[in-house]
Amino acid sequence: METQEILKKVKTGEISVEEAEFFFRRQPFEEMGYAKLDMHRKMRSGFAEVIFCSGKADAHLLNIFGKLYEEDGEVMGTRATSHQYEMIKAAYPEVVYDEISRIIKIEKQDGIYKLETNIDDCGGEILGFVMERLFEAGARDVHYMPVYMKKNRPAYLLNVICTKADIETLEQIIFEETTTIGIRRIQMESTGLKRSVRKIKTSLGEAQVKVCELESGKRIYPEYASVVELCEKHQIAYQDAYHIIKKECEAAEGIRGSKIVGLNRFELPLSS
């Protein structure tokens, strides 16, 4: 799109001044070595760059997905496998996958929401089952807090973090599975670190870790399921496996070694 065309669209109200400024500031293409992304496509045609997922290496696909998400807040990929979906979902929980069309996508959301309700007459087993159902239905987070209600009745405060699109489904589960008769709904904003999920070879075997990026550098967090799998394979303690994986993955990613508080192996390391 030429400069004059952009200015005409601003004049007619088709795009905002902020969108035009953003268009002028960024480069038309993002060269990633293994892919060249058309960053101006949405401004020209109304549709953002679409990822052809078939045949792409996991790390490449995740980086491409992350770059487009960072730029626009929504991404679409075609010819995706269930493995690719699970990999991307680990880093971007809001991603959805259609098995028939094999399309993965993240659509812009109107912020996030918190659903909360007080429950004073449900057993622990019921609450545990409710949590499982809520996660399976798309909740981003679920937790309980002990509270005292009127007349000092002990109870639990259920908190569910979700997107607007999932509110109706999650509220229905709460009403069906608990004794509550009312749910509070609160719109919220959030800030998150840029992150990616990697599989890195270690002396214990291949480990899956989450790499988070800060201005001061990167932090690595071994994924729980991956640590447990290697613990069982080598018959070692969880904390021993955690430290080995973290240390070797930090070395592989070029991150300075973490300092460990004291000599107790049960103390988690402090990231540098």
Secondary structure, DSSP 8 states (H G I E B T S, - for coil): --HHHHHHHHHHTSS-HHHHHHHHHS-SEEE-SS-EEETTHHHHHSS--EEE-TT--HHHHHHHHHHHHHHHS-EEEES--HHHHHHHHHH-TT-EEETTTTEEEE---S-EEEEEEEE-S--HHHHHHHHHHHHHTT-SEEEEEEEE-GGG-EEEEEEEEEEGGGHHHHHHHHHHHS--S--EEEEE-----EEEEEEEEETTEEEEEEEEEETTEEEEEE-HHHHHHHHHHHT--HHHHHHHHHHHHHHHTT----B-SSS-TTS--B--
